[in-house]
Amino acid sequence: MDPRHDRALDRRAEAAQFALERPDCADAVELIGELEAYLTPLYPAESRHGYSVEKLLREGVAFFVARIEGQAAGCGGVQIYGTEYAELKRMYVRPRFRGRGLGRQVLDRLAAHAREQGVALLRLETGIHQPEAIGLYEASGFRRRPPFGPYREDPLSLYYEKSL
């Protein structure tokens, strides 16, 4: 077997360490800033529905930072709406950590948190210009649905849900 292939498999198998952190900690602020910088050229302001750090705090979003070898590699939050559903917020993986299965690990950690809170339905909104995220969500069992909660029809948004 090609040794380069072995290294690629090792990189993909790398498990992240997750910490429940305040969205205003330094690593979280930096990750959210990178996500916002990525989304800004893709969507007009009225089609970017991500929470600010302040709103994440105000809304009580459980926010996780994923680290690989001590480096902040990704993040994501989950907002709980009673027992009806939970919504993913601010999910992001830094480009240099992509291709390792980290997005799936973040998604799994957020889903586990929702289940721990007694929620059996996970929802999200994402943009049409994020094919990798859409692929991850669909491969993870999320199915398209109409807008929910505060969202309205937006040609640049897609809405998904998954039973946990």
SULPE-V403571 format. One record per residue. N is the residue number from 1. SS is DSSP state (H for helix, E for strand, - for the rest). OMEGA is omega in whole degrees, -180 to 180 (none if undefined). BURIAL is b if it has 9 or more other C-alpha atoms within 8 Angstrom, else e. Layout:
BEGIN
<<N/SS/OMEGA/BURIAL> <N/SS/OMEGA/BURIAL>>
END
This chain:
BEGIN
<<1/-/-180/e> <2/-/180/e> <3/H/177/e> <4/H/179/e> <5/H/178/e> <6/H/179/b> <7/H/179/e> <8/H/179/e> <9/H/179/e> <10/H/180/e> <11/H/-178/e> <12/H/-177/b> <13/H/-177/e> <14/-/180/e> <15/-/178/e> <16/-/171/b> <17/E/-178/e> <18/E/175/b> <19/E/172/e> <20/E/-174/e> <21/E/174/b> <22/-/179/b> <23/-/178/b> <24/-/174/b> <25/-/-173/e> <26/H/-178/e> <27/H/-180/e> <28/H/180/b> <29/H/180/b> <30/H/179/e> <31/H/180/b> <32/H/177/b> <33/H/177/e> <34/H/178/b> <35/H/-179/b> <36/H/178/e> <37/H/177/e> <38/H/-175/e> <39/H/-174/b> <40/H/180/b> <41/-/-178/e> <42/-/-172/e> <43/-/172/b> <44/-/-176/e> <45/H/-178/e> <46/H/178/e> <47/H/175/b> <48/-/-172/b> <49/-/-178/e> <50/-/178/e> <51/-/169/b> <52/-/176/e> <53/H/-179/b> <54/H/-180/e> <55/H/175/e> <56/H/178/b> <57/H/-177/b> <58/H/-177/e> <59/-/177/e> <60/-/180/e> <61/-/174/b> <62/E/-172/b> <63/E/-177/b> <64/E/172/b> <65/E/177/b> <66/E/179/b> <67/E/173/b> <68/E/-177/b> <69/-/176/e> <70/-/-179/e> <71/E/176/e> <72/E/-173/b> <73/E/-178/b> <74/E/-178/b> <75/E/174/b> <76/E/179/b> <77/E/177/b> <78/E/178/b> <79/E/-177/b> <80/E/177/b> <81/E/-178/e> <82/-/175/e> <83/-/-177/b> <84/-/179/e> <85/E/172/b> <86/E/-179/b> <87/E/175/b> <88/E/180/b> <89/E/168/b> <90/E/178/b> <91/E/-176/b> <92/E/173/b> <93/E/179/b> <94/-/-177/b> <95/H/-177/e> <96/H/179/e> <97/H/-180/b> <98/-/180/b> <99/-/-178/e> <100/-/-177/b> <101/-/-178/b> <102/H/178/b> <103/H/178/b> <104/H/179/b> <105/H/178/b> <106/H/180/b> <107/H/179/b> <108/H/-180/e> <109/H/179/b> <110/H/178/b> <111/H/179/b> <112/H/178/e> <113/H/178/b> <114/H/178/b> <115/H/179/b> <116/H/179/e> <117/-/178/e> <118/-/-179/e> <119/-/-177/b> <120/-/-179/b> <121/E/-179/b> <122/E/-179/b> <123/E/176/b> <124/E/171/b> <125/E/176/b> <126/E/-178/b> <127/E/-177/e> <128/-/-178/b> <129/-/-180/e> <130/-/-174/e> <131/H/180/e> <132/H/178/e> <133/H/179/e> <134/H/179/b> <135/H/178/e> <136/H/-178/b> <137/H/-179/b> <138/H/177/b> <139/H/180/e> <140/-/175/e> <141/-/176/e> <142/-/179/b> <143/E/179/e> <144/E/179/e> <145/-/176/e> <146/-/176/e> <147/-/-179/b> <148/-/177/e> <149/-/-176/e> <150/-/-175/e> <151/-/175/e> <152/-/178/e> <153/-/178/e> <154/-/-178/e> <155/-/179/e> <156/-/-178/b> <157/E/171/b> <158/E/-177/b> <159/E/-176/b> <160/E/170/b> <161/E/-180/b> <162/E/172/b> <163/E/-179/e> <164/-/none/e>>
END
